[in-house]
Amino acid sequence: MIKVYYSYTGPAEEAELIKRIGPLPEKMKMRLEKYRKAEDRLLMLAALFLLKEALEENGHSGYQLQDIQYTPAGKPFFDGAAFDFSISHTEGCALVAFSDESRVGADIEKIKAVDFADFETVFSPELWAE
């Protein structure tokens, strides 16, 4: 079974989320500093809070956030874990997909209007005419 945890973020302060998560390890602080926008840092903190909740709810409270590692592609994981999770966030929403049974991947995006004219150069003239 795949469980999905999500949270809409509002005008919460980073300090409040950090207080709820607990002290962050130095490598995680450095990773958060890479986000230029405060909203992106807040969303990542919200996702970490959701991950902590998922770990506790699913009997994996022995895993700590400071033990998160990352694949070369940037996917987070816990070494030797018998579970998998995926983190995603977009404007105003953070999400964690969690499973004890299978690999998971999640990606959320805010729905926005698409200007298809931006893609005209990608298609052949014949295909574009359709």
DARA-V523562 format. One record per residue. N is the residue number from 0. RES is the residue in one letter. SS is DSSP state (2 for helix, 1 for strand, 0 for the rest). PHI is phi in whole degrees, 0 to 359 (999 if undefined). PSI is psi in whole degrees, 0 to 359 (none if undefined). Layout:
# DARA-V523562
((N & RES & SS & PHI & PSI) (N & RES & SS & PHI & PSI))
This chain:
# DARA-V523562
((0 & M & 0 & 999 & 140) (1 & I & 1 & 254 & 128) (2 & K & 1 & 253 & 140) (3 & V & 1 & 242 & 127) (4 & Y & 1 & 246 & 134) (5 & Y & 1 & 215 & 160) (6 & S & 1 & 210 & 134) (7 & Y & 1 & 271 & 135) (8 & T & 0 & 259 & 149) (9 & G & 0 & 237 & 212) (10 & P & 0 & 279 & 33) (11 & A & 0 & 295 & 154) (12 & E & 0 & 267 & 145) (13 & E & 2 & 305 & 319) (14 & A & 2 & 300 & 323) (15 & E & 2 & 294 & 317) (16 & L & 2 & 293 & 319) (17 & I & 2 & 298 & 321) (18 & K & 2 & 297 & 321) (19 & R & 2 & 286 & 328) (20 & I & 2 & 280 & 320) (21 & G & 0 & 110 & 176) (22 & P & 0 & 301 & 136) (23 & L & 0 & 266 & 137) (24 & P & 0 & 293 & 157) (25 & E & 2 & 303 & 317) (26 & K & 2 & 296 & 329) (27 & M & 2 & 286 & 323) (28 & K & 2 & 299 & 317) (29 & M & 2 & 296 & 320) (30 & R & 2 & 295 & 319) (31 & L & 2 & 294 & 326) (32 & E & 2 & 294 & 342) (33 & K & 0 & 290 & 339) (34 & Y & 0 & 284 & 122) (35 & R & 0 & 285 & 324) (36 & K & 0 & 266 & 138) (37 & A & 2 & 300 & 324) (38 & E & 2 & 298 & 322) (39 & D & 2 & 293 & 321) (40 & R & 2 & 297 & 316) (41 & L & 2 & 299 & 317) (42 & L & 2 & 295 & 320) (43 & M & 2 & 293 & 320) (44 & L & 2 & 298 & 319) (45 & A & 2 & 297 & 319) (46 & A & 2 & 295 & 320) (47 & L & 2 & 296 & 321) (48 & F & 2 & 297 & 318) (49 & L & 2 & 296 & 321) (50 & L & 2 & 296 & 317) (51 & K & 2 & 300 & 318) (52 & E & 2 & 297 & 316) (53 & A & 2 & 297 & 318) (54 & L & 2 & 300 & 313) (55 & E & 2 & 294 & 315) (56 & E & 2 & 294 & 333) (57 & N & 0 & 256 & 17) (58 & G & 0 & 76 & 26) (59 & H & 0 & 240 & 35) (60 & S & 0 & 292 & 351) (61 & G & 0 & 288 & 342) (62 & Y & 0 & 275 & 133) (63 & Q & 0 & 248 & 149) (64 & L & 2 & 303 & 327) (65 & Q & 2 & 293 & 347) (66 & D & 2 & 268 & 1) (67 & I & 0 & 297 & 135) (68 & Q & 1 & 242 & 170) (69 & Y & 1 & 228 & 138) (70 & T & 0 & 289 & 167) (71 & P & 0 & 303 & 333) (72 & A & 0 & 277 & 355) (73 & G & 0 & 95 & 4) (74 & K & 0 & 283 & 128) (75 & P & 1 & 284 & 150) (76 & F & 1 & 201 & 165) (77 & F & 0 & 250 & 128) (78 & D & 0 & 300 & 128) (79 & G & 0 & 76 & 6) (80 & A & 0 & 288 & 144) (81 & A & 0 & 267 & 18) (82 & F & 0 & 225 & 168) (83 & D & 1 & 225 & 156) (84 & F & 1 & 210 & 163) (85 & S & 1 & 218 & 142) (86 & I & 1 & 242 & 137) (87 & S & 1 & 213 & 154) (88 & H & 1 & 207 & 154) (89 & T & 1 & 214 & 179) (90 & E & 0 & 313 & 106) (91 & G & 0 & 83 & 3) (92 & C & 1 & 216 & 135) (93 & A & 1 & 242 & 148) (94 & L & 1 & 217 & 142) (95 & V & 1 & 230 & 125) (96 & A & 1 & 260 & 137) (97 & F & 1 & 221 & 137) (98 & S & 1 & 212 & 139) (99 & D & 0 & 269 & 352) (100 & E & 0 & 246 & 337) (101 & S & 0 & 208 & 169) (102 & R & 0 & 288 & 147) (103 & V & 0 & 227 & 154) (104 & G & 0 & 212 & 139) (105 & A & 0 & 220 & 146) (106 & D & 0 & 212 & 125) (107 & I & 0 & 242 & 147) (108 & E & 0 & 218 & 143) (109 & K & 0 & 289 & 136) (110 & I & 0 & 286 & 127) (111 & K & 0 & 227 & 155) (112 & A & 0 & 294 & 142) (113 & V & 0 & 247 & 131) (114 & D & 0 & 267 & 102) (115 & F & 2 & 295 & 341) (116 & A & 2 & 298 & 335) (117 & D & 2 & 296 & 343) (118 & F & 2 & 255 & 4) (119 & E & 2 & 302 & 323) (120 & T & 2 & 289 & 346) (121 & V & 2 & 276 & 334) (122 & F & 0 & 260 & 153) (123 & S & 0 & 292 & 156) (124 & P & 2 & 303 & 325) (125 & E & 2 & 293 & 314) (126 & L & 2 & 293 & 321) (127 & W & 2 & 296 & 326) (128 & A & 2 & 294 & 335) (129 & E & 0 & 291 & none))
